[in-house]
Structure formats: structure tokens, C-alpha cells
């Protein structure tokens, strides 16, 4: 299969525990990608404050997958990388 025969795939990852301007922008990007026929996967915290965002992603046809942001500190430990983006409160 040629690369152009399969749809593009956009993956969006977010460690946020709330819905705000950046999340609205990511949703707009996901909606635009879906309108072009792309597959869209969203990884993010599944907390009450992001429930409406997950519903909106689902409404545009994106697939939402839970991201355990608390565990990311363990994954990054010892890697030499900064894990500040992996903290969600």
C-alpha cells in the first residue's frame, strides 16, 4: 500500500487536568484534521474537569485514550529528561 492510500494519523497528547484555551486550540486542530479524513487519537487525563473536552473529541470522531500522568514521573525517572511537563495536579 502506498503512503497516500492510507489516511494521515494525528496524535495529540496533553497532561492537562482542566479545559482552557490550549485545549480548545487542540480540539480545533482535531476537528480540522477529521474534516480532512485524518484519524485522530487523543491521549489525556481522564478527570472530571476534562469530561466535556473528551465528549467534544468523540463528537468529531477522535479516539480518546486515558493517559496516567501521575505515572509519567516513574517513566522519566533516570532518563535524564526533565519531567516537569508530566506533572498534573
Residue pairs with C-beta under 8 A, 6 or more apart in sequence:
7 37
7 38
7 39
8 33
8 36
8 38
8 39
9 38
9 39
9 40
9 41
10 29
10 30
10 33
10 38
10 39
10 40
10 41
11 40
11 41
11 42
11 43
12 26
12 29
12 30
12 40
12 41
12 42
12 43
12 44
12 62
13 42
13 43
13 44
13 67
14 22
14 23
14 26
14 42
14 43
14 44
14 45
14 67
15 44
15 45
15 67
15 69
15 72
15 85
15 86
15 87
15 88
16 22
16 23
16 44
16 45
16 50
16 88
17 45
17 47
17 49
17 50
17 69
17 88
17 89
18 49
18 50
19 49
19 50
19 52
19 53
23 50
23 53
26 42
27 53
27 56
27 57
27 60
30 40
30 42
30 57
30 60
30 62
31 60
33 40
34 40
34 60
34 61
34 62
39 63
40 57
40 60
40 61
40 62
40 63
41 62
41 63
41 65
42 54
42 57
42 62
42 63
42 64
42 65
43 64
43 65
43 66
43 67
44 50
44 53
44 54
44 64
44 66
44 67
45 66
45 67
45 69
45 88
46 54
46 64
46 66
46 67
54 64
57 63
57 64
58 64
69 86
69 87
69 88
70 88
72 83
72 86
73 83
73 86
73 87
75 86
76 82
76 83
76 86
77 83
